[in-house]
């Protein structure tokens, strides 16, 4: 199969390269964008269209000639790999931005790394992103850095810490039930780099009935195990439709923990609204809200401005990916401007790796010492806090920041409450 990589290694590509310096300054920079726009993970992409249109208009106004080619991973890793190849081989993009869960980010980054195409990736905890792409994830001695792909987000250690901070602030029997799926996120959370060792160190007894398949329609076995153990704290990282199924069945079957802290599934107001009153006081990680005290390097807007613009244009409530989709393109624009030749993969990848940029999600820069040495070249961490969904008089929900122990620069908006 003739790929971009083999073509670039050929004499034909070498000849074509002779013309590159003459056209690079005036050429259009093609950016591929991949996210799960359909399927069970589609809630992650609901801000994509608005944010991409906003980026293209802003870039054009600033004299940056860009074209964004959008692809849907369909919430499927195989499809994510296919569209990554399409972007590289057929669309001949100069850069790929990819977002939202390892099922989309990892296949895209793996393909792009092999094809020597720069990628900026986000919205997946860094462990399943970095470790999940290794040839032998179970043997750290074999792990290797990447040359072309860079990722920014928080890690499992941050989410685990936020959840433990919330749980330790209430009275409970410290019996913790866990609902972890058989996917990249679930397996990472259940591993030695995830929740079990941290929970044990904090004095929690973990009830883990094992992995389940996504889109399961009957959680009776898990619910029975949690009830028998009298688990007063519940956690998990299901996809949104699975949590709706589980939580509805849990209430029907009489499982009533004092606190439920759910990663991934509770990030979106629409997911919580489907639960009605059952959504009140559920907790989750918060990686972006309008109250974050940062501003855009691209437009100068505050996060409150960014959220308000989205709500006015789309006629719906802000959602956490608003900030991170915007930040992806902040980093992309900044790297393109700094690259010696943004049409050259090596030059652009080097510019991405040298980024130190204040964005709407905080400072993004690779090479910092808040990560293990093996991950510093490819991973940049962003702040994380804890939030609680509050039912409003009109039936909607607001997400209030109730825990900020690891990021005190982000202000609290309320006090943590139990489920009652």
TORVOLUM-531321 format. One record per residue: x, y negated, z of N, C-alpha, C, O in turn. Coordinates in pm, whole numbers, plus 32768, in hexadecimal, padded with zeros to 4 digits. Each point is the difference from the previous one (the first is absolute). Example, Ala and Ser with C-alpha at 12.3 -4.5 7.8 and 13.67 -1.06 7.14 Angstrom:
# residues 2
85278239830C7FA77F898000805A7F888000806880028042/7F757F957F7680527F8980067FB37F93804980337F918011/
//
This chain:
# residues 420
8055807880007FAB7F88800080587F848000805B7FF38053/7F8B7FB27F52804A7F837FF97FC47F9F80637F8D7FD67FF2/80C0800580727FD27FA38065804A7F7D7FF2805E7FF47FB2/7F767FAA809A80447F7F8000809280128029805A7FC07FC8/7FBD8097809A808880128031805C80387F94806E7FCE7FEB/7F63809C7FD18056803B7F9A80117FA27F8B80697FFF7FBF/7F307FB18025800C7F9F7F9480697F96802280527FDA7FAC/7FAA7FF880D180607F9A8028809080347FFD805E7FB37FF1/7FB180D1801D8085803A7FFC803180177F718075801E7FE9/7F317FD37FB88022801F7F7580427F8A7FBB7FFC7F8F8031/8042808D7F5C803F7F967FB37F9D7F9B7FCD80217F8A7FF3/7F6580A37FEE7F9B7FA37FCF7FE07F9780697FF17F8A7FE1/800580A2809B7FE37FA1806A80757FA180147FED7F8A801A/808B80AB7FDB80757FAB801080027F927F9780237F8E801D/7FB880947F697FFB7F9B7F977F957F99801C80147F887FEC/7F7880A880437F937FA4801E80267FA180707FD67F8C8003/807C80A6805A80267FAF8073804F7F857FD680007F9B8047/8044806C7F47804F7F8F7FD27FAB7F837FEF80307F8F800E/7F5080867FD47FA87F8D7FE97FC17FCC80807FC67F938001/804580B9806D7FB87FDE807A80227F7780387FA47FB4801F/80DD80267FF1801C7F7E803B7FC27F8B7FB57FDE7F9B803C/801380737F437FC97F927FB17F6B7FEE80167FCB7F917FF1/7FEF80DD80327F6F7FF6800C7FD1800280917F8C7FE1801B/80CD804380417FD38015808A7FBF7F85803C7F9C800B8047/809C7F7F7F9E7FCC7F87803F7F737FDE7FD67FB87FC1804D/801E80657F3C7F7C7FDD7FCC7FA080767FFB7F8C7FF07FD9/80A18086804E7FAC80767FF17F998008806F80117FC7806C/7F8280807F787F9B801B8064802F80738058802C80687FCE/7FCB7F8580B58021806A805E7F82805280187F9B7FCC802E/806E80B37FB17F8C8059800F800780488086806380448020/7F357FAC802E7FF6803F80847F9180687FFD7F8D7FDF7FE1/8093809B803E7F99806580127FCB7FFB808E804C7FE7805E/7F3480327FB37FC5800380867FAA807E800D7FA780177FAF/8075803A80B77FB8807D80157FC48001808C80457FE28062/7F3B80407FA77FBD801180817F89805C7FEC7FD880197F8E/7FEE801B80DF7F8D805A7FF47F7E7FB27FEF7FBB7FE48062/80247FF97F237F8C7FAC7FE57F7E80507FF97F937FC67FFB/807780BE80047F8B80568006802280788057807480168022/7F26803780028017807280577FF47FDB80937FDC7F8E801F/804180CF803B7FE77FEA808F80577F9580417FE17FD3806E/808B80037F5080577F9880377FE77F787FC080507FA38013/7F45804F7FA37FEA7F877FB07FEE7F82805580137F917FCD/7FCA807D80B37FF17F8A805580817FB080097FFE7F878016/807480BD7FD980817FBB800780147F9C7F8E80527FA5800C/7F65806B7F88801B7FAF7F897F967F957FE77FFF7FC27F96/7FA9802880C87F8F7FA67FE780297F6D7FF27FB07FAF7FD1/80C980308057802F7F767FED80597FF37F85802D7F927FE1/7FEC80DB7FD980637FFF7F957FE07F9E7F9080557FAE7FDB/7F3380597FF07FDD7FAF7F8C80107F6C801E803A7FB57FB1/7F92802080C2800B7F72802680917FD7801080297F977FD0/802580BC8075808A7FDC801D80587FFF7F8380587FAC7FF1/7F9080B17FB5804F80057F857FE07F877FA7805B7FC27FC9/7F24801E802A7FDB7F897FB2803E7F82803D80307FA97FB8/7FCE804F80CB80387F8C804580967FF77FE780357F947FE8/800F80DE801D809180027FEA80237FD47F7380597FAE7FEC/7F6180887FB1801F7FDF7F747FED7F6B7FE780527FC17FBD/7F42800680777FE67F717FEE80697FAB804880317F9D7FC9/7FF2808C80B080657FB4804C808780087FBC80457F9B7FF3/7FE180DD7FE1808180117FBD80077FAC7F8180657FBF7FE5/7F2F80417FCE7FFE7FB27F85800F7F6B801C80487FBA7FB9/7F75801680B080087F738025808D7FD9802C80277F8C7FF6/802480D8803B80897FE9802C8067801D7F9380788000801B/7F5A801A7F6D805A80197F90803A808B7FFB806480177FBC/7F5E8047808D802F808B80017FA780517FA27F89800F801A/80B180257F7C7FB480467F987FF680948025805F804C7FEE/7F2E7FDD80477FEE808A802C7F81803C7FC37FA17FB97FDF/806280C980157F8B804D7FD37FF38076805E805F804C8011/7F2B7FC5802C7FEA806D805F7FAB806C7FBE7F8F7FE67FD5/80A7809380257FB880737FC77FD08055807580508038804A/7F2D7FD37FC57FC4804180757FDC80917FE07FC8801D7F96/8059803C80C77FDF808D7FF17FBE8034808080217FD6806F/7F8280877F807FB6803D806E8038808B801B800280557FA8/802B7FC180D48031808780247F8E80628019801780788009/7F6E7F5480017F8A8052801A800A804D80837FBF80688011/80927F65804D801680418082803D808A7FF17FF080558058/80567FC27F3A803680857FE180967FF67FE480287FB47FA8/802B809780A080917FF77FEA802B80247F72805A7FC17FC9/7F6680A27FFB802380267F787FE17F8F7F9D804F7FE47FA5/7F3F7FDC806E7FDC7F917FAA805F7F8A801680237FBA7FA2/8006803080DB805F7F94801D808180147FB280377FA17FC9/7FFA80DB8032807A801D7FB47FEA7FE97F6B80587FCC7FBB/7F33805A80137FE27FEF7F7280007F6D7FD8803A7FDA7F9A/7F847FD280B77FF87F737FDA80887FBC8010801E7F9F7FBA/8034809280A480877FC9800C804F80197F8080467FA77FD0/7FAD80D17FF88044801E7F827FC97FAB7F8E804B7FD27FAB/7F32801980547FC47FAB7F9980397F73800680247FC67F99/7FE5800580DF80347F78800F80907FF67FD080277F9D7FC1/802880C9805B808F7FFC7FDF8018801C7F6D80497FB77FBE/7F7B80B3800F801E802E7F787FB07FB57F9780377FD47F9B/7F46801B807C7FAA7FC37F9B7FF97F68800E800D7FB77F9E/7FDE801A80DE7FEF7F71801580857FB7801080077F867FF4/806380C5802780877FC8800C80057F8C806480327F947FE1/7F9A8084809780017F988066808D7FEC8035805580597FFB/7FC37F2F803880817FDF803D8002801C8095806B8014803B/7F1F7FEF80017FF3800F80917F79803F801D7F9F7FE77FB9/805C806C80B07F818039802D7FE77FD5808F805A80078054/7F2D7FCD7FC97FCF7FED80877F99806F801B7FAB801B7FAC/805D802280C97FA6806F801F7FD67FF48092804E7FD78056/7F34804F7FC57FCD7FF080887FA1807180257FBB803A7FAC/80457FE280D77F9180438042800A809880067FD880487FA4/805D7FE380CC800D808A802E806B804C7FB180167FE47F8A/802B807D80B68069804D7FBC7FCE804A7F84804E801D7FA6/7F30800280557FCB80487F8D800D7FB07F7F800280397F93/80077F43807880177FAC7F8A80907FCE7FFA803F80067F96/7FF57FC880D980857FC37FFD806E80647FDE80597FE27FB1/7FA28095808A8070805D7FF1801280347F7380717FFE7FCE/7F2780327FEE8014802F7F7780337F917FA3805680197FAB/7F767F6E8066802B7F917FAB80937FE28018804D7FF07FA2/7FDB800980DD808C7FE08020805E806F7FD4806F7FE47FD1/7F698098803C8055806F7FD7801A7FFD7F6A807280117FD3/7F247FD97FE080107FF77F6E80587F897FDB805C800D7FAF/7F897F7F808D804A7F877FDD8093800A802780577FD07FB7/7FC6806D80BA808C80118029804B80557F9A80727FE27FDD/7F4F80897FF5804080567F9C80147FB77F7C8061801A7FB8/7F437F8B802880077FB87F81804A7F7B800B800C7FB67F9E/8026802B80DB804F7F8780187FB27F807FE480317FA37FC1/7F52805C80717FA87F8B7FF47FE57FCA808D7FD8804E8057/803D7F317FC27FEC7FC980867F6D8009802C7FA47FEF7FB1/804B802C80D27F7B8007803B7FFF7FB48084805F8009804E/7F357FAC7FC97FE27FC880847F82804680317F987FFC7FBE/8072804580B57F96805780337FD37FD28089804D7FC4804A/7F3480587FD97FCE7FDA80847F82804E80247FCD804F7FB1/80037F9780C97F85803980388008809980087FA680477FD3/80C67FE880678012808B8029806A7FFE806C80697FC17FED/7F8180808086806880018067808580317FC6800380597FAB/806A7F6C8083807E80187FBA80318090800A8044802F7FA4/7F9B801980C88031808B800A7FC7805B7F94804D80417FBA/7F2E7FC780347FCF80547F9380297FCD7F778007804D7FA0/80167F30805580327FCC7F80808F802D7FE8801D803B7F97/803C7FAB80C6808E801F7FEB801B8096800B803B803B7FA5/7F9B800280C7801C808D80167FB480577F9D803180677FD3/7F547F6D800C7FAD80507FA68038800B7F737FD880597FB5/80837F4F8026803C80057F7B8085804C7FFC803D80107F96/7FF0801F80DD807F804880057FEF808F7FCE7F95803C800E/80D57FFA7FB97FF980897FCE7FE98065806F7FBC80657FEA/807A7F81808C7FEC805780737FD97FA9807880567FDA804E/7F2980077FC07FD57FA6806B80258031808B800C7FB0805D/800580D27FB4801D8037808380927FFC8029802180238071/80377FB37F37808F7FFF801C80387F747FED80247FDB7F91/7FE47FD680DC802F7F767FF3808C7FF47FC380217F997FC5/803180CD804880877FF87FCA80017FF87F6780657FDB7FC4/7F2C80497FFD7FF87FFD7F6E7FBD7F827FCA7FFD7FEC7F86/7FCE7FC080D17FB67F8C7FD3805C7F9D7FBB80727FEA802B/7F5D7FDB7F69804F7FA37FB17FB67F7B7FEE7F857FFD7FF9/80C87F977FFF7FC77F7E7FE27FD37FFB7F6E802980527FAD/7F837F4B80357FD27FEA7F7880447F857FC6802A7FA7804A/7FE180547F3580407F8E7FBD7F9E7F9B7FC780217F8A7FF2/7F6580A37FEC7FA57FA97FB67F7C7FE380477FB67FA87FD5/802B80A080957F7F7FED804180127FC7808C8056802C804C/7F587F717FD580047FBD80817F737FF680397FA07FE77FB7/8056802C80CC7F7F800B80417FFA7FA2807980637FF48049/7F2B7FCA7FCD7FEE7FB4807C7F7B802380417F9780007FBF/806F801D80C07F8C8020805280348021808B80787FF48019/7F3080348040802C802C80838014809880007FE880437F9C/80437FF180D780188090800A7FA4804280657FB77FBD8049/804E80C77FB97FAE804B805F801E7FD6808F7FA77FFB8055/80D87FE87FC780257FD980887FB77F81802B7FDF7FF08076/80077FB87F2C7FB87F85801F7F6C801A801A7FC77FCB805F/7FFC80877F4D7F73802080127FEA804F80807FA37FE5804B/80B3807E7FCD7FF68050807A800C7FA6807A7FB5800E8060/80AB7F957F9D80147FA680717F867FA880187FD77FEC8072/7FEF7FDF7F237F887FAC800E7F8F8050803F7FBD7FD0805B/802C80A97F757F9580538037801B802280937FA57FF78053/80D680307FCE80208022808B7FEE7F88805B7FD2800E8071/80537F7D7F607FEC7F8680507F6C7FEC80217FDE7FDA8070/7FCB80417F2F7F717FF180197FCE806B80617FB77FE1805E/8071809B7F8C7FD0806D805580317FF280907FB78020805E/80C47FB17FB380367FF180867FC17F8E804D80127FF58079/7FA57FB67F427FC37F8C80427F778020803A7FC37FAA8041/800A80D07FA97F7D80268036800F807B805B806580477FF8/7F397FD1805B7FFD807780557FCE80777FAE7F967FF87FC2/80B58075803E7FD580797FBA80458078803D805A7FF28053/7F7B80877F848040807B802F807D80247FAF803F80668018/7FE37F447F87807780107FAC7FFF80837FAF8069803A7FE5/7F1F7FF27FF77FF2806F7FA27FDF7FC37F787F9C7FBB7FEF/80BB80607FB17FFA7FBF7F7C7FDD80657F95804680637FEE/7F4D7F857FC97FD980557F90802F7FC17F7D7FFF7F857FF3/802A80CE7FAC80387FCC7F847FC180447F877FF1807A7FFC/7FEA7F347FA37FC6802F7F82805E7FD87F8F7FFB7F8F7FD0/805B80CE800680667FE37F9C7FEE80577F857FFD807B800B/7FF57F497F7F7FE8804B7F858080803D7FC8806F7FDE8028/7F7D807E7F7B8071803E7FBB80257FAB7F867FEB80277F8E/804D7F63808F80337FAA7F96807E7FBB8033802D801D806E/800C7F897F43807D7FC280267FFA7FB880858059800E8052/7F3C7FA57FC37FF27FB7807E7FE7805E807580407FF48069/7F64806A7F857FDE805A806E80748056802D801780118077/803380257F2A807280538023806E7FB08044804480338058/7FCD7F4F7F8080647FAC80417FD77FDF808F80538006805B/7F2E7FD87FBA7FD07FE18087800D8079805D801A7FEF8078/7FD380887F54800380788053808D8035801680138061804A/80507F627F77808880348004804F7FC980767FCC7FB58052/80B380727FB580587FD3806B80247F6C7FF680357FC7805F/7FAF7FFA7F2D80177F707FF57F7E7FB380127FFD7F867FED/7F9880C080387F7E7FC1800D7FD17FF68091804B7FD88058/7F36804D7FBF7FC17FEE808280288065806C80127FD68072/7FFC80AD7F7280108062806D806D7FE080657FE380008077/809B7FE47F6080657FE580677FE77F80804E801A7FFB8078/7FB37F9F7F447FE67F8180447F8E800F806480067FCA806F/7F92807F7F6B7F908016805B802B8050807A7FD97FE18070/807780857F7A80318051806F80557FAD805F7FF2800B807A/80647FA27F4F80567FAC80537FAF7F9D8052802A7FD7806C/7F6180017F627FA97FA280467FA08046805F7FAD7FBF8040/805D80C57FC97FAE804B805E7F79802C7FCC7FA88022804F/80457FDF7F2D7F82802B7FC6800680947FDB806580327FCF/7F2C801380497FEF808B7FD47FBD7FFD7F777F917FCB7FF2/80B0806E7FA97FCF7FF87F777FAD807A7FDC802A80728015/7F617F767FB37FAA806A7FCC7FFF7FF37F687FC37FA47FC9/808180B87FF3800E7FFB7F6F7FCF80847FC4804680648006/7F427F9D7FC07FCA807C7FC8803B80257F787FD580627FC4/808C7F53800A804180217F817FD07FA97F8E7F9F7FB5800D/80A680577F837FE17FAD7F8C7F7D802E7FBF7FDC80758006/7FDF7F2E7FBC7F87801D7FB5800F7FC37F7580557FA97FEA/7F5980837FB980077FCD7F777FAC7F827FF27F927FF78037/80A17FA77F7F7FB37F887FE67F7A80217FBE7FF580607FB4/7FA67F4F806C7F7680107FD17FBC807B803C7FA6803A7FC3/80867FEC80B47FBA8068804D7F757FCC80277FF07F8B8022/7FAD80CD7FD97F787FD280207FCB803480867F8F7FE18025/80C1807080247FD3803480818076800080628060804B7FEF/7F967F618077806B7FF580637FD7803E808680357FDB8068/7F6E80827F977FCD803A807D806E8044805080017FF5807B/805A80507F43806B8047804880587F9D804B802380178074/80027F7C7F4A80547F9B80427FB67FBD807380387FEB806B/7F4A7FF47F7E7FB17FBD80677FF2805A807B800C7FD08071/7FDB80B07F7B7FF5805D807180818008804F7FFE8004807B/80737FFD7F3F80818005804580167F83805480348007806F/7FA37F867F5D80137F8380497FA47FF9807A80277FD0806A/7F5E80617F857FA380008070802E805F806F7FF97FDD8076/803480987F64802C8062806480777FCD8051800E801F8076/80477F927F4980757FC880457FDF7F81804C80557FCB8049/7F3080027FA97FD67F83803D80627F907FDC802E7FB58057/7FF080417F2A80607F9B7FD17FBF7F7680007FA37FE77FB4/808F7FC180A27FC57F7B800E803B7F9A7F9F7FCB7F917FF3/80A280947FCA803A7FA97F9A8001804F7F7D802580757FFC/7FB37F497F997FFC80427F7D804F7FAF7F9B7FF77F857FFD/805780BF7FB0804A7FBC7F97800280557F827FD880758001/80557F507F93800880497F8180257FA27F9080097F878012/800D80B37F78801D7FB07F897FB6803B7F87803E80257F9D/7F3D7FE3806E7FB180357F907FEB7F977F9480117F888018/7FCA80A67F717FD47FA27F997F757FCD80277FBB8044804C/801B7F487F837F837FC2802F7F86805C7FFC7FB880068064/802B80417F2E7F86805280038005807180667F9980288035/80DF800B7FE6800B806C80627FE57FCE808D7FC480478050/80687F407FCE7FE47FCF80877F6B7FE780127FCA801D806B/7FF47FAF7F307F707FED800A7FBA8084801E7FA880078056/808080627F637FC580858018801E802F808C7FA6802C8048/80D97FCC7FE08028803280857FB87FB5806F7FC5803E8059/803F7F3D7FA47FCC7FB1806F7F698010800E7FCB8003806F/7FF080077F217F6F801880047FE28087803E7FA8800B8056/80A1805D7F807FED808580398029800580937FC080458050/80AB7F737FD4802C7FFF808B7F947FC9805C7FE68037806B/7FDB7F5D7F6B7F967FC680527F86805B80067FBF800B8068/802380367F297F8F805D7FFF80178076805C7FA38037803B/80DC7FF07FD180238077804F802F7FDD808D802C8059804A/7FCC7F277FDC80197FD9808A80917FEB80258023800A8076/80337FD87F2A808A7FDD8022800B7F69800D7FED7FB77F9E/8031801980DC7FFE7F71801C807E7FD5804A7FFC7FED807A/807380047F40807B7FD280427FF57F70802E7FAA7FB47FD2/80AF8027808B80017F768030803C7FA17F997FDE7F8A7FFC/807C80AB7FB180407FAB7F9B801F80537F85802A8073800A/7FC37F517F838023803F7F8180567F9F7FB27FD77F907FE1/80A4809C7FFF805F7FAD7FB5802280487F80804580678001/7F8B7F637F90800780477F8180537FB17F9C7FE07F8E7FDF/808A80B07FF180517FC27F987FC080187F777FB780627FED/80627F477FB87FD880077F737F6A7FEF7FEC7FD87FA27FBB/7FD580B5807C7F7280007FDF7FB77F83802F7F9D7FD87FC4/80947FE880A87FB87F8E8039803C7F797FD97FE97F9C8044/806380627F51803E7F847FD57F9E7FA17FBC801A7F897FF6/7F7480AB7FDC7FA97FB57FA67F777FE9803D7FC6805B803A/80047F297FB97F7C7FE4803C7F9280577FC77FA380268047/80667FFA7F377F9780537FC47FFA808B80407F9480388012/80E27FFF800F80038085803F7FBF7FFD80887FBA805E8026/805D7F3780257FC57FF680867F6B7FE37FF77FB280348050/80267F7A7F517F737FDD7FF27FAA807A7FE27F8A80058026/80AF805D7F967FB5807A7FE37FD8804A80807FA1804E7FFF/80A77F9A806D7FE58044807E7F947FBC80527FCD803A805F/800E7F4A7F7D7F9D7FB9804F80327FEC808E80747FDE8015/7F348036804C80257FEC808D8071805C802C80467FE18060/7FCE808F7F5B806B805E8026808A7FC67FE580658038802D/7FA27F587F8A80817FC37FE3802F7F9F806A80747FD67FFE/7F358004805F80237F998063806F8030805D7FF7806B803B/80707F427FD1807380158059805E80707FD58054802A8050/7FA080077F38806780597FCB807F7FAE7FEA7FF97F8A7FDE/807B80B38035807F7FB97FF5805480387F8F7FEF80727FD5/806E7F3B7FFB805680277F91807F7FAB8001800A7F9F804B/805480867F6280757FAB7FEB7FD87F877FAB7FA580087FAE/80A07F8980677FE47F877FB380837FCF7FC6805A7FD68049/7FB1802F7F33807B7FD17FC07FEE7F797FBA80617FC57FD1/7F21800B80277FEB7F7A7FCC7F737FD280237F9F804B7FF4/80567F3780377F7E7FBD800E80147F6C7FDE80727FD27FF6/7F227FE47FF7800D7F717FE680457FB2806F802F7F917FEA/7FD880AA808F803D7FB8807080968014800A80407FC38056/7FFC80907F548092800F800280417F787FE57FD67FB97FA5/8090802180A980377F787FFA806C7FEF7F95806A7FC8801B/7F7C80687F6C80617FF77F947FBE7FBC7F887F877FEB7FFE/80CB7FF37F9E7FC87FC37F888043803A7F85806980408009/7F597FAA7F84802F80387F8380787FB37FCA7FFF7F857FFB/806780C57FDC80737FC27FBE7FDF7FD97F7180477FB17FC1/7F4C8086800C7FDB7FEA7F747FA37F897FEF800F7FB27FA2/7F91803F80B97F9B7F977FF380037F9B80737FC57F947FF4/807E808E807A80007FA980757F85800E80577FF67FBC8066/7FAE809A7F757F858012804D801A8047808580598053800B/7F577F8980597FFD804D807C7FB0807F7FE87FBE800E7F99/8049804E80C67FB080797FF27F6B7FE3800A7FB080427FBF/802C7F5B80917F737FD980067FD17FCC7F787F91801F7FD4/80C37F927FE97FDF7FCF7F7B7FF280737F9D7FA480027FAE/80B8805C805B800080727FA47F80805280107FC280277F9D/80177FF280DF7F86804C801A7F847FB57FD37FA4803A7FC7/805A7F4480537F8C7FAF7FD97FF07FFE7F697F9080077FCD/80DE7FEE7FEA7FF980027F6F7FCA80837FCC7FB280037FA1/8079806A809C7FCE80847FD87F6B800B801B7FB4802C7FA9/80217FAC80CE7F73800D80237FA67FAB7FA87F93802A7FDA/809B7F5F80057FB17FA87FAA7FF580387F727F957FFC7FC3/80DB8037800A800080337F777FB680847FF27FBC80187F9D/8053803F80C87FC980877FF67F79800F80457FBB80637FEA/80207F3E80697F80800880457FF9807180647F97803C8013/80D97FE1802E8004806D8063806C7FE4806580537FA77FEE/7FAC80A6807E805C7FEA806E809080247FDA8018805B7FB1/80487F5C8087808D801E7FE8801F808F802B7FB9803B8051/80B17FFA7F78802C8088802180997FFF800B80427FAF7FC0/7FF680A98091808F7FF9801F805B80047F8580657FBA8000/7F7D80947F9880597FFF7F8B800B7F7A7FB880597FEF7FAD/7F4F7FB08072800E7F7B7FC4808E7FCD801480407FD17FA2/7FF1803680D980837FCB801F8072804C7FBF805E7FC37FCF/7F9A80C180328070804E7FCD800480057F68806C80087FC6/7F217FF47FF880037FF77F6E803E7F7B7FD780507FFB7FA2/7F8B7F9B80A4803D7F7E7FE380978004801A804E7FCB7FB1/7FD9807280BD808F800580238051804F7F9A80727FDC7FE4/7F55808D7FE38046804A7F9780297FA37F8F807080067FCE/7F337FA4800A801D7FA77F8F80557F88802B80457FC47FAE/7FB7801980D2805F7F9C8033808F80337FED80567FB97FCC/7FC280C3805F808680397FF4802680107F6D80727FE57FDA/7F2E80477FD4801C80127F7180297F7D7FC080657FFA7FB8/7F4F7F9D8060801F7F7E7FC380877FCD8030804F7FCB7FB1/7FCC804480CE807E7FCF80388077804B7FC480657FC37FE0/7F8E80C08012806E80507FC880157FE17F6D80727FF87FD2/7F237FF77FE3800B7FDF7F72804A7F7B7FEE80547FF37FA7/7F8C7FAD80AE80407F7D7FF680958007802080507FB57FC9/7FD680A68091808B8008802C8055805D7FAB807B7FF78002/7F4680637FB5804C80627FB3804E7FBD7F907FCE7FA67FBC/80AE80868031804E7FCB7F927FBE80187F7A7FFF7FA87FAA/7FC980CF80447FB380227F887F8C805A802D801480788011/7F747F5180037F90804F80337FD0806C7FA17FB080558026/80807FA87F5C7FDC806D7FA4805F8076800D7FEB80677FC1/807C7F8B80918060806B80177FE1804380857FFE7FBE8068/7FEB80C57F977FD68047807880637FF680727FD87FEE8073/80A9801C7F6F80657FF9806980027F75804080087FF3807A/7FF07FA67F3380027F7780327F867FE38056800A7FC1806A/7F83806D7F697F847FE5804A7FFB805080827FD57FCC8067/805780B37F9680038051807A805E7FC380677FE280008078/808E7FCC7F5A805E7FBF805B7FC37F84803F80147FE68077/7FA07FCE7F3A7FBE7F8880367F96802480677FF47FBD8067/7FC080AD7F7F7F9B802D80628045802680827FD47FD7806C/809780777F8B8045802D8078803F7F908050801680108078/80077F7F7F49803E7F8E80437F997F9E803780257F94802E/7F5C808F7FCE7F947FA6802B80077FE18095801980598052/7FD07F2B7FD07FE17FD580887F9A7F917FF180237F8D7FE4/7F5E8095802F7F947FA67FD87F947FFA806B7FD180678030/80077F217FF67F907FED805B7F7F80037FB07FE97FAC7FA8/7FC280B580767F8580177FB47F877FFA805C800C7FE48077/7F7F80367F4F7F85800080517FFC807380647FAD7FFF805A/80AA80657F988004806E8061807C7FFA8058801F80608046/80287F307FB6807B7FF1804D807A80057FA67FF380047F86/80827FFC80B7807B80047FB28015808B7FC67FF380658045/802E7FA07F3B801F807E7FBC80917FF97FD380267FA97FB2/802A80B38081808C80077FDB80378089801F7FE68037806B/806580007F3B803880858013808A7FF7804180427F987FF9/7FE880D6804580838005803E80027FDB8093806C7FF08039/7F22800280087FFA7FD7808C80188076805D7FEB80747FDB/80407F6D80A180248069805E7F8A80308056801580468062/7F6F7F957F7A7F8C803480477FCF80847FC47F90802C801A/80C580117F957FE480817FC18079805A8010806F7FCF8014/7F7E80B67FE3807580598000805B7FE17F897FCF7FD57F98/80B3803F8076805D7FDD7F937FDC803C7F7980147FC07F99/7FB680BA80667FE380417F807F8F7FBD7FB37FF580137F87/7FB77F9E80BD7F8C7FC47FBE80117F6B7FE47FAB7FC57FBD/80BF7FFD8075800A7F6E7FFB80087FC87F727FCC7F947FE6/807580B47FC0800D7FCD7F787F7A7FF67FBA7FEB7FA77FAD/7FBA80B380727F84800E7FB27F827FD780497F967FF77FC1/80717FF080C27F877FE3804E80107F7C804B80687FE6803B/7F307FC97FC17FF77F8680517F80800880537F95801F7FCC/80777FC580B67F8C800D80587FB57F7C800E803B7F947FF9/7F42807780197FA87F8F80187FB6801580837FF38072802D/7FDB7F2280147FC5800D80857F7980487FFF7FB880027F9C/8029803880D97F83804A80107FC77FE5808A804A7FFB8063/7F327FF47FA47FBA7FEB807E7F86805C80047FE6804A7FA2/7FCF7FB080CD7F898052800E7F817FAE7FFB7FFB7F908034/7F9E80A87F8E7F837FB77FF27F87805380288007807B8006/7F8B7F4180157F83804280277F8D7FC27FB07FF37F867FF6/7FBA80D17FD37F8E7FD37FB17F8B7FDE805D7FDA804F8056/7FEF7F397F987F927FD180547F847FEA7FAA80027FB67F9D/7F92808B808B7F7F7FF07FBC7FCA7F7380197FFE7FD18071/7FD67FED7F237FCB7F78800A7F6780017FFB7FC280647FDD/80037F2B80477F6D7FF780057FC1801A7F777F8F80317FF9/80B97FAD7F9B7FC780127F7B8016808D7FCA7FDD801D7F8D/805C803C80C4801880897FD5808980187FC6802780737FEB/80257F227FFB8087800F7FCC8064801A806F7FDB800A8075/80A380027F65806A801C806280727F9D7FEC80227FDB7F90/801A7FFC80DF807B7FB27FFE806F805380407FE980468062/808E7FB07F6780748046803680517F9D805480357F9F7FCC/7FD3807C80B780437FA7805D8085803E802E800680778021/80637F397FE08082803080307FFC800580987FEA7F9B8043/802C80DE7FF57FF78013809180818036803C800880148079/805E80057F3480808034803380707FCB7FA87FFD80117F86/80677FAE80B5806D7FC57FB3808880148042805A7FAE7FEF/7FB480BD805D80798016804D807F80037FAD80697FD5802F/7F8F805C7F55807580097FAA80107F887FA480657FF27FBC/7F377FB6804280057F8A7FA87FBC7F8B80467F957FD47FD5/80A87FF880977FBE7F95804D7FEC7F7F7FB37FB57FA9802B/808E804A7F617FEB7F877FAF7F767FFE7FC07FD37F987FCF/7FE980DA80307F7980087FC97F9D7FF3807380018054805A/7FAA7F477FA87FAD7FE480767F8F806580167FC680357FA1/801E7FE480DF7F8E805380247F7E7FB47FE77FFB7F858006/7F9A80C87FDD7F7C7FC47FE67F958038805A7F8C7FD87FF6/8098808480627F9E803D8059804380618060807980157FFC/7F358025805B802E806280647FCC808A7FD97F8C800E7FD9/80C9805680337FDB80887FDD7F8E8033805780017FEE807A/7F9C80507F487F8E803A80467FF680957FDF8029802B7F94/7FA0802480CB7FEA808D7FE77F7E80137FB07FB57FA17FEA/803480DB7FEB7F87801B7FB27F85800680597F9080007FCC/8081800580B67F8C7FF980597FD28088802E7FA0800A804C/
//
